[in-house]
Amino acid sequence: MQPPPSPTLSRRRFVSTAAAGAGFLILPSGHRLGAQTPSNKLNVGLIGVWGRGLAHYDSISEENVVALCDVNEERFADALKRFPGAKTYVDWRVMLDQQKDLDAIVICTADHTHAFIANWALNRDLHVYCEKPLAITVNEARTVRANWLSKKGKLATQVGMQRHAHPNFNRIRELILDGSIGELKAAYAWGNRQIPRPGYPIGDGAPPETFHYDLWLGPAPYHPYSPAYFAGRAGANCLEWNMFWDFGAGQIGDMGSHTMDLLWNAVDAKLPTSASAKGEEFNPDVTPVLCESHFEHPANDWRGPITVSWYQGGVMPRPPKPFIDLDKISHGAMWKGSEGFLIADFTSRMILPFGDNADLTYYKPRTKETTLPEVGHFQKQWFDACKDPSKKTACDFEYSGNMIEQMLLGLVAYRVGQKLEYDGEKGVVTNVADANQYLTKEYREGWTLDG
Ligand SMILES: NC(=O)c1ccc[n+]([C@@H]2O[C@H](COP(=O)([O-])OP(=O)(O)OC[C@H]3O[C@@H](n4cnc5c(N)ncnc54)[C@H](O)[C@@H]3O)[C@@H](O)[C@H]2O)c1
């Protein structure tokens, strides 16, 4: 057994220390949960307790759930059945300021609040799991990533791209790193989901008294209440609001997060040096259904420069052979190398050697012993890292922040209609001054990203 912690040891440090050691520890006297709680559990707050929030109940129930936050008070009754000891809040800002014993939060709210909550939580030294997408503007992505990088090694982060835990992700990475398609030249990801909307719903009555619509809007510009935003089933209600510019990033933030992750895991890209895009006519209310964007990425230490492309809503990359029908893969990715193609969906993959020299002699498969380790349980990977932040998470705010920044830059290129040259270090479009205004957006008075 380890000695009791010194009174000066912070609660978070204490949890880490306890996790690293074996057995139970005596908590400092006076700690709210100390008497009943094994010391290696984290105090967790869940923000957004219904919908996607439900998918986190099992994993967070392994820890102490001390706080629940939702703008819809009707959602608390069921959540409290599962987490009876938790305190409830309707405003996440109040929760973060008043719930002093928090170690970690899980964010399952609407997309336009993700970067806000994540950034405020990092400012308070909390570990953060944020549902995808991490951000809906380039500036939000950069802000949250920079904040986390300044605390890397002390705080654990993860973006909810849980498909990443499928072994297929790393098998693809191995195939590319080990040369199965020669030298990597280009990569393409696509998704065919279509959610056309004409514009924001018209105002329709007042919200129920138990629904804090103003807090749901949060930093977004005001739009009148409509029940249409909330008519979806649990876990899919995001499809009722994520097409609107003020609340989401369309398919880029939705399936695009998952599918670009499949591609991203195998290319080791950071920020692009250029972005170009085209799609349907620009609608100031609604993000495009049909759109394709293309990015140039510089060489890294194992490959030359590559292009990365994203296609959504039905536009598709050209298949390598007419007999390969990429349309049959609704959300997929393809990598092009000097000697062939690799084509995949989330759970399977195929290689197509291509050209007269494609004899596979250049492919040096690794031994079983050197295959990349499994991610395991995706949420648990984050909890393990919260307890020992020297551990890596698969989709931390650097990896995921870079990925979504690229995708959101594509939306800016689509909006401006020109190829953009991008200085990723500074976060500035260098050739089209007008484009820079779209890297960020105006927030409602009283809301700040950096609170
Ligand atoms: N990882 C995945 O596979 C996956 C799947 C579905 C949804 N999601 C993501 O999860 C998030 C939520 O999606 P959803 O379909 O559950 O949406 P939703 O509209 O059903 O919202 C979920 C819950 O959050 C609450 N909420 C919304 N804004 C809030 C705020 N500002 N403060 C407190 N509570 C708030 C809602 O009242 C609701 O109870 C989205 O960002 C979506 O992209 C991820």
The ligand as an ORCA input file, in Angstrom:
! r2SCAN-3c Opt
* xyz 0 1
  N     -19.509      9.326    -32.671
  C     -20.612      9.010    -33.297
  O     -20.709      7.988    -33.962
  C     -21.797      9.921    -33.157
  C     -23.093      9.443    -33.439
  C     -24.152     10.339    -33.280
  C     -23.918     11.643    -32.879
  N     -22.638     12.061    -32.637
  C     -22.361     13.444    -32.226
  O     -22.913     13.630    -30.939
  C     -23.407     14.964    -30.807
  C     -24.849     14.931    -30.347
  O     -25.637     14.338    -31.345
  P     -27.136     13.901    -31.001
  O     -27.695     13.276    -32.222
  O     -27.138     13.149    -29.749
  O     -27.792     15.359    -30.797
  P     -29.047     15.842    -29.901
  O     -29.621     17.022    -30.578
  O     -29.942     14.678    -29.646
  O     -28.364     16.305    -28.550
  C     -27.906     15.383    -27.587
  C     -28.242     15.884    -26.190
  O     -27.489     17.069    -25.920
  C     -28.343     18.035    -25.354
  N     -27.759     19.352    -25.654
  C     -27.669     19.963    -26.848
  N     -27.021     21.129    -26.729
  C     -26.674     21.260    -25.425
  C     -25.975     22.241    -24.667
  N     -25.500     23.362    -25.224
  N     -25.791     22.042    -23.349
  C     -26.270     20.906    -22.746
  N     -26.964     19.945    -23.408
  C     -27.140     20.115    -24.735
  C     -29.689     17.769    -26.004
  O     -30.760     18.327    -25.257
  C     -29.716     16.252    -26.015
  O     -30.200     15.721    -24.804
  C     -23.219     15.619    -32.165
  O     -22.113     16.444    -32.122
  C     -22.989     14.480    -33.124
  O     -22.105     14.820    -34.174
  C     -21.593     11.230    -32.754
*
